[in-house]
Amino acid sequence: MRHGMRVIAAAATLALAPPAGAAFFDREAAVDHALSHNPRLDASQASIGAAEADLEAARSAGSAQVALTASGSASNNPLDAFSHKLQAGNIEADMAAMDFGDFDPDELNNPDPSFLMSTGVEVRYPLYTGGRVSAGVQGAESAREAAELGHLRAREVIAYQTRRAYLAVQAAERGLAIAEDAVAAARDHAETTRRLVRDGRIVESDQLTAEVNLNEMEANRDQARQRVRQARNRLRLAMGLDRDEPLEVAELPPVDEMPELAGLETLQAEALASRRDLQSLRAQQAAQRARVDMEEAAYGPQVNLVASGNTYGENSAYDNTAWRAMAQVRYQLWDGGTASSKAAAARQRTERVRAEIADRERAIRNEVRQAVDDIELARERLQNSRGTVERARENVTQVDRRYGQGRTILIDVLQAEGRLVKARNEVLSARHALQAGLLQLSAAQGRLLEENQSVTGEMP
């Protein structure tokens, strides 16, 4: 009879199982899917693209700048009119014939309206910028490094969240299996007591007790089913799947003894050395320091080489071409405090990042400490609870046998069953806590994308 009831319980479990066409994901496949379908990674990848573009802009600031120019002007101002003729190469005079032409005082003082069109090319090369260009490039390189490290940390966080969600589904499904076993055992007792009451071998109160126990076990199973549904939904969310998309996961791996961890200080030092979010903050700090240098360079001498060529004329058929080359030195004496204010702002941003680094280092140490504490507690719980399951299972067998012999009462049987369920759930809880602690430690040390930690051994 008990075997038959367990078959019924197994069939009931299948009602919650994924449909035949459900996609199966092992843990690493689930992580890969999440890393390929999370919009946060698209955002951080775009940040890398923006940082690379900023770096190219910073580098180009030290390159030659080439510009095309075009202009047109009209004026009857004596200076402008003479200048237009001079630039166009149209000055006319015949000094031998005493014909002053364009130099005639009346012509100079009262010119007709003059028109001038000009096109040209100008090349400007920043020969020396007081360190502004090099500081800009250094800051942009640090900013790109910060963006890349931030992207890697975002991948680690998503991998951690997905693995935790995957583990939660495995634990919830294992908990449902334990609940189904408890329902099957409760049904056995309810069926047995109904038969014994019909035969007049036990009192009716035993049957009522067994039925109440069955109702309680079924309620526990319904709660376990709800936990499975909730855990699967959280995993779908982490993976970037639709809420109703069929999903199948691997069974919870068994548990074995975990290798001894390194000392707390060693683990914390490793975390501080490898955490990419901390490295990203340090790169941001370097970028802000370069920004300070860049703003302070505004008060240094700026040397530019400039060369240009232009064609001038009164119409589109330009008939005069000229060129010029020069060196230009510029030294900013006073700008109203603009550059110094920008440098002060950059210093404050540098200080802000320094404070964020100190806070993140403290948080990382605490994360590692908490993970180690959780692992040690879970390992102790697991060691203490392993033998309890076998003893509880043996106790159920013995009490059930005595009840069949009429040597004990039903409540003893139900209590023994309850202790077995509790022991199995305690082992499951300890296993889940241990594996979650290992994941938490890997996340705290920034190693989730480098290794695949698991714990193996006997199922409870």
C-alpha positions as CSV (number, residue, x, y, z in Angstrom):
1,M,0.0,0.0,0.0
2,R,2.7,2.5,1.0
3,H,4.5,1.8,-2.4
4,G,1.2,2.6,-4.2
5,M,0.7,5.8,-2.3
6,R,4.3,6.9,-3.1
7,V,3.5,6.3,-6.8
8,I,0.5,8.6,-6.5
9,A,2.7,11.2,-4.8
10,A,5.2,11.0,-7.5
11,A,2.4,11.5,-10.1
12,A,1.3,14.6,-8.2
13,T,4.8,16.0,-8.3
14,L,4.8,15.6,-12.1
15,A,1.9,18.0,-12.2
16,L,4.3,20.8,-11.2
17,A,7.2,19.6,-13.3
18,P,8.0,21.5,-16.5
19,P,6.2,20.3,-19.7
20,A,8.0,17.9,-22.0
21,G,9.1,20.7,-24.3
22,A,10.7,22.8,-21.5
23,A,14.2,24.0,-22.2
24,F,16.7,22.4,-19.9
25,F,19.5,24.5,-18.5
26,D,22.3,23.3,-16.3
27,R,23.7,25.9,-14.0
28,E,26.4,27.2,-16.3
29,A,24.1,27.3,-19.3
30,A,21.7,29.4,-17.2
31,V,24.5,31.8,-16.4
32,D,25.5,32.0,-20.0
33,H,21.9,32.8,-21.0
34,A,21.7,35.5,-18.4
35,L,24.9,37.1,-19.5
36,S,23.6,37.2,-23.1
37,H,20.2,38.6,-22.3
38,N,20.6,41.1,-19.5
39,P,20.1,44.8,-20.5
40,R,22.3,46.0,-17.7
41,L,25.2,44.5,-19.6
42,D,24.2,46.3,-22.8
43,A,24.3,49.5,-20.7
44,S,27.7,48.8,-19.3
45,Q,29.0,47.8,-22.7
46,A,27.7,51.1,-24.1
47,S,29.7,52.8,-21.3
48,I,32.8,51.2,-22.6
49,G,32.1,52.4,-26.1
50,A,31.6,55.9,-24.8
51,A,34.9,55.8,-22.9
52,E,36.7,54.6,-26.0
53,A,35.3,57.4,-28.0
54,D,36.4,59.9,-25.3
55,L,39.9,58.4,-25.4
56,E,40.0,58.9,-29.2
57,A,38.9,62.5,-28.7
58,A,41.6,63.1,-26.1
59,R,44.3,61.7,-28.4
60,S,43.1,63.7,-31.4
61,A,43.5,66.9,-29.3
62,G,47.2,66.6,-29.8
63,S,46.9,66.1,-33.6
64,A,47.0,68.7,-36.3
65,Q,43.7,70.4,-37.0
66,V,42.8,71.1,-40.7
67,A,39.9,73.5,-41.6
68,L,38.4,74.8,-44.8
69,T,37.3,78.4,-44.7
70,A,35.1,80.6,-46.9
71,S,34.0,84.2,-46.5
72,G,32.4,87.0,-48.4
73,S,32.2,90.7,-47.5
74,A,31.0,94.0,-48.9
75,S,32.0,97.5,-47.6
76,N,32.5,101.2,-48.6
77,N,34.7,101.8,-45.6
78,P,38.0,103.2,-47.0
79,L,40.2,100.8,-45.1
80,D,38.0,97.8,-46.1
81,A,37.8,98.9,-49.7
82,F,41.5,99.3,-50.1
83,S,42.2,96.1,-48.2
84,H,39.9,94.2,-50.5
85,K,41.7,95.4,-53.5
86,L,45.1,94.7,-51.9
87,Q,44.1,91.1,-51.0
88,A,42.7,90.5,-54.4
89,G,45.8,91.9,-56.0
90,N,43.9,94.6,-57.9
91,I,45.8,97.7,-57.0
92,E,46.1,100.0,-60.0
93,A,48.4,103.0,-60.5
94,D,50.8,104.5,-63.2
95,M,53.2,106.6,-61.4
96,A,55.1,107.5,-64.6
97,A,52.1,109.1,-66.0
98,M,51.2,110.6,-62.7
99,D,48.1,108.5,-62.6
100,F,47.7,107.6,-59.0
101,G,44.8,105.3,-59.7
102,D,43.8,103.5,-56.6
103,F,46.2,105.7,-54.6
104,D,44.3,108.8,-55.6
105,P,43.3,110.6,-52.3
106,D,39.7,111.1,-53.6
107,E,39.5,107.4,-54.5
108,L,41.0,106.4,-51.2
109,N,38.7,108.6,-49.1
110,N,35.5,108.0,-51.1
111,P,35.6,104.5,-52.5
112,D,32.8,102.7,-54.3
113,P,31.3,99.7,-52.5
114,S,33.9,96.9,-52.5
115,F,33.3,93.2,-52.6
116,L,35.6,90.4,-51.6
117,M,35.3,86.6,-51.5
118,S,37.8,84.2,-50.0
119,T,38.4,80.5,-49.6
120,G,41.3,78.8,-47.9
121,V,42.8,76.0,-45.9
122,E,44.2,76.4,-42.4
123,V,46.4,73.9,-40.5
124,R,46.9,74.3,-36.8
125,Y,49.2,72.1,-34.8
126,P,49.4,72.2,-30.9
127,L,53.2,72.1,-30.4
128,Y,53.0,72.5,-26.6
129,T,49.9,72.5,-24.4
130,G,51.5,72.6,-20.9
131,G,50.6,68.9,-20.4
132,R,46.9,69.4,-21.1
133,V,46.7,66.9,-23.9
134,S,48.8,64.2,-22.2
135,A,46.8,64.6,-19.0
136,G,43.6,64.3,-21.0
137,V,44.8,61.1,-22.7
138,Q,45.8,59.6,-19.3
139,G,42.5,60.5,-17.8
140,A,40.6,59.0,-20.7
141,E,42.6,55.8,-20.6
142,S,41.8,55.5,-16.9
143,A,38.1,56.2,-17.5
144,R,38.1,53.5,-20.2
145,E,39.7,51.0,-17.8
146,A,37.1,51.9,-15.2
147,A,34.3,51.2,-17.6
148,E,35.8,47.9,-18.7
149,L,36.2,46.8,-15.0
150,G,32.7,48.0,-14.2
151,H,31.4,45.9,-17.1
152,L,33.2,42.8,-15.8
153,R,31.9,43.3,-12.3
154,A,28.4,43.7,-13.7
155,R,28.9,40.3,-15.3
156,E,30.0,38.8,-12.0
157,V,27.0,40.2,-10.2
158,I,24.6,38.8,-12.8
159,A,26.4,35.4,-12.7
160,Y,26.1,35.4,-8.9
161,Q,22.4,36.3,-9.0
162,T,21.7,33.6,-11.5
163,R,23.5,30.9,-9.6
164,R,21.8,31.8,-6.4
165,A,18.4,31.8,-8.2
166,Y,19.3,28.4,-9.8
167,L,20.3,27.0,-6.4
168,A,17.1,28.2,-4.9
169,V,15.1,26.4,-7.6
170,Q,17.1,23.2,-6.9
171,A,16.5,23.5,-3.2
172,A,12.8,24.3,-3.6
173,E,12.3,21.2,-5.8
174,R,14.2,19.0,-3.4
175,G,12.0,20.4,-0.6
176,L,8.9,19.6,-2.7
177,A,10.1,16.0,-3.0
178,I,10.5,15.7,0.7
179,A,7.0,17.2,1.2
180,E,5.6,14.7,-1.3
181,D,7.2,11.8,0.6
182,A,5.6,13.1,3.8
183,V,2.1,13.2,2.0
184,A,2.6,9.7,0.7
185,A,3.4,8.5,4.3
186,A,0.4,10.4,5.7
187,R,-1.9,8.8,3.1
188,D,-0.6,5.4,4.1
189,H,-1.5,6.0,7.7
190,A,-4.9,7.5,6.8
191,E,-5.7,4.4,4.6
192,T,-4.4,2.0,7.3
193,T,-6.5,3.6,10.1
194,R,-9.6,3.6,7.9
195,R,-9.2,-0.1,7.3
196,L,-8.4,-0.8,11.0
197,V,-11.5,1.1,12.1
198,R,-13.7,-0.9,9.7
199,D,-12.2,-4.1,11.2
200,G,-12.9,-2.7,14.7
201,R,-9.2,-3.0,15.7
202,I,-8.7,0.7,16.6
203,V,-10.8,3.5,17.9
204,E,-12.2,6.1,15.5
205,S,-10.1,8.9,17.0
206,D,-6.9,7.4,15.5
207,Q,-8.5,7.7,12.1
208,L,-9.3,11.3,12.7
209,T,-5.8,12.0,13.9
210,A,-4.4,10.4,10.7
211,E,-6.7,12.4,8.5
212,V,-5.8,15.6,10.3
213,N,-2.1,14.8,9.8
214,L,-2.7,14.1,6.1
215,N,-4.4,17.5,5.7
216,E,-1.4,19.1,7.4
217,M,1.1,17.3,5.1
218,E,-0.9,18.3,2.0
219,A,-0.9,21.9,3.1
220,N,2.9,21.7,3.6
221,R,3.2,20.3,0.1
222,D,1.1,23.1,-1.4
223,Q,3.4,25.6,0.3
224,A,6.4,23.7,-1.1
225,R,4.9,23.9,-4.6
226,Q,4.4,27.6,-4.3
227,R,8.0,28.0,-3.2
228,V,9.0,26.1,-6.4
229,R,6.9,28.4,-8.6
230,Q,8.3,31.5,-6.9
231,A,11.9,30.2,-7.2
232,R,11.5,29.4,-10.9
233,N,10.1,32.9,-11.6
234,R,13.0,34.5,-9.9
235,L,15.4,32.3,-12.0
236,R,13.5,33.3,-15.2
237,L,13.9,37.0,-14.2
238,A,17.6,36.5,-13.6
239,M,18.1,34.7,-16.9
240,G,16.0,37.1,-19.0
241,L,13.3,34.6,-19.8
242,D,9.6,35.3,-20.0
243,R,7.6,34.6,-16.9
244,D,5.6,31.8,-18.6
245,E,8.5,30.2,-20.5
246,P,8.9,26.5,-19.6
247,L,12.1,25.9,-17.7
248,E,13.8,22.7,-16.4
249,V,16.8,22.6,-14.2
250,A,19.2,20.0,-12.9
251,E,18.7,18.3,-9.6
252,L,20.4,19.7,-6.5
253,P,23.9,18.2,-6.4
254,P,24.7,16.1,-3.4
255,V,26.9,17.3,-0.6
256,D,30.3,16.2,0.6
257,E,32.9,17.6,3.0
258,M,34.1,21.0,1.8
259,P,37.8,21.7,1.6
260,E,39.2,23.8,4.4
261,L,39.1,27.5,3.7
262,A,42.1,29.8,3.9
263,G,42.4,32.1,6.9
264,L,40.0,35.1,7.0
265,E,42.7,37.7,6.5
266,T,44.1,35.8,3.5
267,L,40.6,35.6,2.0
268,Q,40.0,39.3,2.6
269,A,43.4,40.2,1.0
270,E,42.6,38.1,-2.0
271,A,39.2,39.8,-2.4
272,L,40.7,43.3,-2.1
273,A,43.2,42.4,-4.8
274,S,40.8,40.8,-7.3
275,R,37.5,42.7,-6.9
276,R,36.9,44.5,-10.2
277,D,34.5,47.0,-8.8
278,L,37.2,48.2,-6.4
279,Q,39.7,48.3,-9.3
280,S,37.2,50.3,-11.3
281,L,36.9,52.9,-8.5
282,R,40.7,53.1,-8.4
283,A,40.8,53.7,-12.1
284,Q,38.1,56.4,-11.7
285,Q,40.3,58.0,-9.0
286,A,43.2,58.1,-11.5
287,A,41.0,59.6,-14.1
288,Q,40.0,62.4,-11.7
289,R,43.6,63.1,-10.8
290,A,44.4,63.4,-14.5
291,R,41.5,65.8,-14.8
292,V,43.1,68.0,-12.1
293,D,46.3,68.1,-14.1
294,M,44.4,68.9,-17.2
295,E,42.6,71.9,-15.7
296,E,45.8,73.2,-14.0
297,A,47.6,73.1,-17.4
298,A,45.3,75.8,-18.6
299,Y,47.6,78.3,-16.8
300,G,50.7,77.1,-18.6
301,P,52.0,78.4,-22.0
302,Q,50.3,77.1,-25.1
303,V,52.3,77.0,-28.3
304,N,50.6,76.5,-31.7
305,L,52.0,76.3,-35.2
306,V,49.6,77.8,-37.8
307,A,49.8,77.7,-41.6
308,S,47.1,78.8,-44.0
309,G,46.6,79.4,-47.7
310,N,43.8,81.6,-49.2
311,T,42.5,82.6,-52.6
312,Y,40.9,86.2,-52.9
313,G,38.8,87.9,-55.5
314,E,35.8,90.1,-56.2
315,N,33.9,87.3,-57.9
316,S,34.0,83.5,-58.1
317,A,37.0,83.6,-60.5
318,Y,39.5,84.3,-57.7
319,D,42.7,85.6,-59.1
320,N,45.0,86.0,-56.1
321,T,46.5,83.4,-53.8
322,A,48.4,84.0,-50.6
323,W,49.8,81.9,-47.8
324,R,51.2,82.5,-44.3
325,A,52.9,80.5,-41.5
326,M,53.3,81.6,-37.9
327,A,54.0,80.4,-34.4
328,Q,51.6,81.5,-31.7
329,V,52.4,81.5,-28.0
330,R,49.5,82.1,-25.6
331,Y,49.8,82.4,-21.8
332,Q,46.6,82.7,-19.8
333,L,47.1,85.3,-17.1
334,W,43.5,85.6,-15.9
335,D,40.3,83.8,-16.8
336,G,38.1,84.9,-14.0
337,G,39.0,81.8,-12.0
338,T,37.3,79.3,-14.5
339,A,40.2,76.9,-14.8
340,S,41.0,77.0,-11.0
341,S,37.4,76.3,-10.2
342,K,37.3,73.4,-12.6
343,A,40.5,72.0,-11.0
344,A,39.0,72.4,-7.5
345,A,35.9,70.5,-8.6
346,A,38.1,67.7,-10.0
347,R,40.0,67.5,-6.7
348,Q,36.7,67.2,-4.8
349,R,35.6,64.4,-7.2
350,T,38.9,62.7,-6.6
351,E,38.3,62.9,-2.8
352,R,34.8,61.6,-3.3
353,V,36.2,58.5,-5.1
354,R,38.8,58.1,-2.4
355,A,36.1,57.9,0.2
356,E,34.1,55.5,-2.0
357,I,37.2,53.3,-2.2
358,A,37.6,53.2,1.5
359,D,33.9,52.4,2.0
360,R,34.1,49.6,-0.7
361,E,37.1,48.1,0.9
362,R,35.3,47.9,4.3
363,A,32.3,46.4,2.6
364,I,34.3,43.8,0.8
365,R,36.0,42.7,4.1
366,N,32.6,42.4,5.7
367,E,31.2,40.4,2.7
368,V,34.1,38.0,3.0
369,R,33.7,37.7,6.8
370,Q,29.9,37.1,6.5
371,A,30.4,34.5,3.8
372,V,32.9,32.6,5.9
373,D,30.7,32.8,9.0
374,D,27.8,31.5,6.9
375,I,29.9,28.6,5.5
376,E,31.2,27.6,8.8
377,L,27.7,27.6,10.4
378,A,26.2,25.7,7.5
379,R,29.0,23.1,7.6
380,E,28.5,22.6,11.3
381,R,24.7,22.2,10.8
382,L,25.3,19.7,8.0
383,Q,27.7,17.6,10.0
384,N,25.3,17.6,13.0
385,S,22.2,16.7,10.9
386,R,23.5,14.0,8.6
387,G,23.3,11.2,11.1
388,T,20.0,12.5,12.3
389,V,18.2,11.5,9.1
390,E,19.3,7.8,9.3
391,R,18.4,7.6,12.9
392,A,15.0,9.2,12.3
393,R,14.4,6.9,9.4
394,E,15.2,3.8,11.5
395,N,13.0,5.2,14.3
396,V,10.1,5.4,11.9
397,T,10.6,1.8,10.9
398,Q,10.7,0.6,14.5
399,V,7.7,2.7,15.7
400,D,5.7,1.7,12.6
401,R,6.4,-2.0,13.4
402,R,5.4,-1.6,17.0
403,Y,2.2,0.1,16.0
404,G,1.4,-2.8,13.7
405,Q,1.9,-5.1,16.7
406,G,-0.4,-3.0,18.8
407,R,2.5,-2.0,21.2
408,T,2.2,1.8,20.7
409,I,-0.3,4.5,19.7
410,L,-0.7,6.3,16.3
411,I,0.5,9.6,17.7
412,D,4.0,8.0,18.2
413,V,4.1,7.0,14.6
414,L,3.1,10.4,13.3
415,Q,5.6,12.1,15.6
416,A,8.4,9.8,14.3
417,E,7.4,10.6,10.7
418,G,7.4,14.3,11.6
419,R,10.9,14.1,13.1
420,L,12.1,12.4,9.9
421,V,10.7,15.1,7.7
422,K,12.2,17.8,10.0
423,A,15.6,16.0,9.8
424,R,15.5,15.8,6.0
425,N,14.6,19.4,5.7
426,E,17.4,20.4,8.1
427,V,19.9,18.6,6.0
428,L,18.5,20.3,2.9
429,S,18.6,23.7,4.5
430,A,22.2,23.1,5.6
431,R,23.2,22.0,2.1
432,H,21.5,25.0,0.6
433,A,23.1,27.3,3.1
434,L,26.6,25.8,2.5
435,Q,26.4,26.1,-1.3
436,A,24.9,29.6,-1.0
437,G,27.8,30.5,1.3
438,L,30.3,29.2,-1.2
439,L,28.7,31.3,-3.9
440,Q,28.7,34.3,-1.7
441,L,32.4,33.9,-0.9
442,S,33.2,33.6,-4.6
443,A,31.2,36.7,-5.4
444,A,32.9,38.6,-2.5
445,Q,36.3,37.6,-4.0
446,G,35.3,38.4,-7.6
447,R,35.9,34.8,-8.7
448,L,32.5,33.8,-10.1
449,L,33.6,34.0,-13.7
450,E,36.8,32.1,-13.1
451,E,35.7,28.9,-11.3
452,N,32.8,26.6,-10.8
453,Q,32.4,25.7,-7.2
454,S,30.1,22.9,-6.1
455,V,29.8,20.5,-3.2
456,T,29.1,16.8,-3.7
457,G,28.1,13.7,-1.7
458,E,25.1,11.8,-0.5
459,M,21.5,13.0,-0.9
460,P,19.4,13.3,2.2
